[in-house]
Amino acid sequence: MDRKKVCIVGMGPAGLMAGTILLEQGFEVHFFDHKKAAGRKFLVAGNGGFNLTHSEISETFVEKYNRPYLQAAFQQFDNQEWINWLSKIGIETFVGSSGKIFPVKGIKPIEVLSAWINRIDELGGIFHFSHKLADFNEKEVVFTQKSSNISHFYDFLVLAMGGASWKKTGSTGEWNNILEAKGVDCKPFEASNSGFELKDWSEIAQLQGQTIKNIEVTFNATSKKGDIVISAYGMEGTPIYFVNKEYRKNPQGCFSIDFKPTKTREEIKEVLANAKNITGGLKKLNVSPVSIQLIKLRTSKEEYSSPGILAEIIKGMKFYPSSLRPIDEVISTVGGISMEAITKNFQLKCYDKVFVCGEMLDWDAPTGGYLIQGCVSSGYKAAMSISTFGKG
Ligand SMILES: Cc1cc2nc3c(=O)[nH]c(=O)nc-3n(C[C@H](O)[C@H](O)[C@H](O)COP(=O)(O)OP(=O)(O)OC[C@H]3O[C@@H](n4cnc5c(N)ncnc54)[C@H](O)[C@@H]3O)c2cc1C
């Protein structure tokens, strides 16, 4: 019997996972990308801390996804399954101190990608680079290559073209014109996992490049502990990225920083009141020198010298964002194909042979391994849905 042919468009982690699973299930799989190589953004992710996933337990891991379909996909292919799968292709991982999962020391990001591509090669996957999606219908997908059009008939088509940040990696988001023209509901792209640009920042900018450790950021009812980095325009860091969603809901709002989450206001006030002077009291409380500088720049002399008022400021200094960073610079985007446009099988409602996975769908999750996990889980889910339909 002829093998069913699947065309995968986009060779990021979502498309590579969908295609690998389909090859393992016996499909003929063709991978397409408009770049000359696979996984450019995956490699960029590897330049910083390469968080492949997180070690958090399933019950709380799923809460990091704001969409039930992503939660269900995670339950079908969770962090442990992904870690086991990586191990199968020779990539061992370890849990870092923050619970994030990294490749073991000595394994470079390019080696993770190469092991994956080798696995696809072994399984007989066929790669087509420099192919840009131009159009598709119920049975045919068309690409532009240089200036000519090339079309492929397919039994199933998987779209995995990513979000719209770091365009130089290939994730341009241009595909939304093609999908919108076909009546697929696409939400506008917005920055996620982004730094904040802050109002009245010029004075604080002198502290740029410095890290403030072990603070807690709160925006509305959302809080996150961690470290922040001061930049020329505002702040970056995991707790800042975590509260982005609150800013998108309320762009006029503000967030607060608790510089001493382990102590109550009363405890801080007492230490400050009993110290020789305020700066000595802050040092006794282990408030870092950079935090002290920031606090000094943001308080009047009267506020700084009053233990009660200062304790209150330390527990909740307010900052007013003016915007998120430009989309092209951020770690991930929200927006893209609406979750309303797909079924629980990650199949487009208006094209039943076309499946979608990864960041091109409108879901959100914090950085720290949850993004790549969401991409591979949704890729796995799309592949298993095709496998079920393909056999049926
Ligand atoms: C600086 C940075 C650091 C990050 N760090 C982490 C981290 O540590 N942990 C984590 O979990 N996540 C991290 N991420 C996020 C993670 O890399 C992405 O969420 C993930 O790569 C998205 O995977 P994807 O497969 O959906 O899409 P992508 O990886 O964006 O891949 C999409 C592919 O589709 C191709 N494509 C696009 N349009 C077309 C078209 N029209 N025709 C043909 N091909 C097309 C692109 O060339 C690309 O190869 C980071 C991202 C950045 C930018």
The ligand as an SDF file (V2000), in Angstrom:
LIG
                    3D

 53 58  0  0  0  0  0  0  0  0999 V2000
   16.1710   34.8280   22.1480 C   0  0  0  0  0  0  0  0  0  0  0  0
   15.2230   33.6750   22.3530 C   0  0  0  0  0  0  0  0  0  0  0  0
   15.4330   32.7850   23.3960 C   0  0  0  0  0  0  0  0  0  0  0  0
   14.5300   31.7360   23.6200 C   0  0  0  0  0  0  0  0  0  0  0  0
   14.7770   30.8730   24.6420 N   0  0  0  0  0  0  0  0  0  0  0  0
   13.9150   29.8680   24.8790 C   0  0  0  0  0  0  0  0  0  0  0  0
   14.1700   28.9180   25.9160 C   0  0  0  0  0  0  0  0  0  0  0  0
   15.2380   28.9190   26.5370 O   0  0  0  0  0  0  0  0  0  0  0  0
   13.2120   27.9820   26.1660 N   0  0  0  0  0  0  0  0  0  0  0  0
   12.0250   27.9280   25.4610 C   0  0  0  0  0  0  0  0  0  0  0  0
   11.1860   27.0800   25.7590 O   0  0  0  0  0  0  0  0  0  0  0  0
   11.8070   28.7540   24.4250 N   0  0  0  0  0  0  0  0  0  0  0  0
   12.7060   29.7250   24.1210 C   0  0  0  0  0  0  0  0  0  0  0  0
   12.4840   30.5660   23.0720 N   0  0  0  0  0  0  0  0  0  0  0  0
   11.2320   30.4140   22.2840 C   0  0  0  0  0  0  0  0  0  0  0  0
   11.3160   29.2550   21.2820 C   0  0  0  0  0  0  0  0  0  0  0  0
   12.5410   29.3040   20.5790 O   0  0  0  0  0  0  0  0  0  0  0  0
   10.1380   29.3460   20.2960 C   0  0  0  0  0  0  0  0  0  0  0  0
    8.9280   29.4010   21.0300 O   0  0  0  0  0  0  0  0  0  0  0  0
   10.1020   28.1450   19.3450 C   0  0  0  0  0  0  0  0  0  0  0  0
   11.2700   28.1110   18.5510 O   0  0  0  0  0  0  0  0  0  0  0  0
    8.8850   28.2040   18.4260 C   0  0  0  0  0  0  0  0  0  0  0  0
    8.8970   27.0150   17.6730 O   0  0  0  0  0  0  0  0  0  0  0  0
    8.0180   26.8110   16.3680 P   0  0  0  0  0  0  0  0  0  0  0  0
    8.4260   25.5010   15.8090 O   0  0  0  0  0  0  0  0  0  0  0  0
    6.6090   27.0690   16.6380 O   0  0  0  0  0  0  0  0  0  0  0  0
    8.4930   27.9790   15.3780 O   0  0  0  0  0  0  0  0  0  0  0  0
    9.9450   28.5020   14.9470 P   0  0  0  0  0  0  0  0  0  0  0  0
   11.0040   27.9240   15.7920 O   0  0  0  0  0  0  0  0  0  0  0  0
    9.7940   29.9680   14.8960 O   0  0  0  0  0  0  0  0  0  0  0  0
   10.1170   27.8910   13.4820 O   0  0  0  0  0  0  0  0  0  0  0  0
    9.2820   28.2820   12.4200 C   0  0  0  0  0  0  0  0  0  0  0  0
    9.9350   27.8770   11.1100 C   0  0  0  0  0  0  0  0  0  0  0  0
    9.0520   28.1860   10.0450 O   0  0  0  0  0  0  0  0  0  0  0  0
    9.7820   28.7670    8.9700 C   0  0  0  0  0  0  0  0  0  0  0  0
    8.8660   29.6380    8.2040 N   0  0  0  0  0  0  0  0  0  0  0  0
    8.2600   30.7720    8.6200 C   0  0  0  0  0  0  0  0  0  0  0  0
    7.5010   31.2810    7.6470 N   0  0  0  0  0  0  0  0  0  0  0  0
    7.6320   30.4530    6.5670 C   0  0  0  0  0  0  0  0  0  0  0  0
    7.0830   30.4520    5.2530 C   0  0  0  0  0  0  0  0  0  0  0  0
    6.2390   31.4260    4.8440 N   0  0  0  0  0  0  0  0  0  0  0  0
    7.4120   29.4350    4.4240 N   0  0  0  0  0  0  0  0  0  0  0  0
    8.2740   28.4450    4.8180 C   0  0  0  0  0  0  0  0  0  0  0  0
    8.8190   28.4120    6.0510 N   0  0  0  0  0  0  0  0  0  0  0  0
    8.4970   29.3930    6.9260 C   0  0  0  0  0  0  0  0  0  0  0  0
   10.8900   29.5490    9.6560 C   0  0  0  0  0  0  0  0  0  0  0  0
   11.9880   29.7720    8.8090 O   0  0  0  0  0  0  0  0  0  0  0  0
   11.2360   28.6350   10.8360 C   0  0  0  0  0  0  0  0  0  0  0  0
   12.2600   27.7250   10.5080 O   0  0  0  0  0  0  0  0  0  0  0  0
   13.3900   31.5820   22.7850 C   0  0  0  0  0  0  0  0  0  0  0  0
   13.2070   32.4540   21.7040 C   0  0  0  0  0  0  0  0  0  0  0  0
   14.1120   33.4890   21.4870 C   0  0  0  0  0  0  0  0  0  0  0  0
   13.8890   34.4180   20.3270 C   0  0  0  0  0  0  0  0  0  0  0  0
  1  2  1  0
  2  3  1  0
  2 52  2  0
  3  4  2  0
  4  5  1  0
  4 50  1  0
  5  6  2  0
  6  7  1  0
  6 13  1  0
  7  8  2  0
  7  9  1  0
  9 10  1  0
 10 11  2  0
 10 12  1  0
 12 13  2  0
 13 14  1  0
 14 15  1  0
 14 50  1  0
 15 16  1  0
 16 17  1  0
 16 18  1  0
 18 19  1  0
 18 20  1  0
 20 21  1  0
 20 22  1  0
 22 23  1  0
 23 24  1  0
 24 25  2  0
 24 26  1  0
 24 27  1  0
 27 28  1  0
 28 29  2  0
 28 30  1  0
 28 31  1  0
 31 32  1  0
 32 33  1  0
 33 34  1  0
 33 48  1  0
 34 35  1  0
 35 36  1  0
 35 46  1  0
 36 37  1  0
 36 45  1  0
 37 38  2  0
 38 39  1  0
 39 40  1  0
 39 45  2  0
 40 41  1  0
 40 42  2  0
 42 43  1  0
 43 44  2  0
 44 45  1  0
 46 47  1  0
 46 48  1  0
 48 49  1  0
 50 51  2  0
 51 52  1  0
 52 53  1  0
M  END
$$$$
